[in-house]
Amino acid sequence: MVGFEAQGAQSRDNPFATGNDEAFARWRDRKLAACARSAAGLVVEVRDPRSLTPAEKAEIVRRCRRDNMAIYASPVVAEDKEVPRRLGAQLGLATLDTNFLADEDGITSIAVSGAKAGAGFIPYTTHRIRWHTDGYYNPPALRIRAMLLHCVRDAASGGDTALLDHELAYLLLREDDPRHVHALMQDDALSIPARVDDEGVARPEAVGPVFSIEPGTGDLHMRYTARTRSVAWKDDAATAAAAARLLQILDGDSGLVLRTRLLPGMGLVCNNVLHERSAFEDAPGRARLLYRARYVERIAGTRNAWRESETAGM
Ligand SMILES: [Fe+2]
């Protein structure tokens, strides 16, 4: 039986711990050999996301273990929040993060809203949303580990999604210079001042690392935003260099950023990977509508995917 220590951040085979260079090198090779190189590699056709077949679910989880995300494509285009709710439940996602802009049930309708846009909340405008992980402004105790987006209607033009597995962001940064990931694992690397945030949530200051290792499981978590206003990076040269390099990776040509457009009936399930939305335009009478759900849990069956024994058969 594997003990708590051996499972977690302290384990010598954890590739995300800064001292474990051999474990990192082995994991890096496996990860780069296996990871999806196009968004098409993420796609699983499903008949109805509300009721997956065992085979459909297995294909989604397999991709989430490999890439921390999967895209499902279904013929279900109904304006029905049961789609994300039931899909999440089938993937072990039970604890929704709620904010006051979420509809009462904790699943947020992302669409252009005059009132929310007027208050400056970017998700409810047609503007680009820069690279981020969800809930980066949450207190450390309310960490968002999984996120789900379901497309009811796409935009007349634009509204594309760019995705990068946060483990690959870590990998590329550490390959470039181990000091980068060390800087971004500092407990005070990234501070979000107290304010009413993008989503309209009044909240206290949130100080924490960008990359952290989950106690107990050893999985990698990331909190990040590329926005520059209302964000305070730790004021030292190492953090500044790491943040600048990360932005170069996100906007660069690593070949690992996956670009796609969610069409009606399609959706993203992920362990809160890095994502970006391009600007879009709605046509009259046909407004883009996505449902978004954020969860405290990771997708079931994706724990410890970094372990060699777990990835050998991928
Ligand atoms: Fe997001």
Boltz pocket constraint, residues with backbone or C-beta under 6 A from the ligand:
constraints:
  - pocket:
      binder: B
      contacts: [[A, 132], [A, 133], [A, 134], [A, 275]]
      max_distance: 6.0
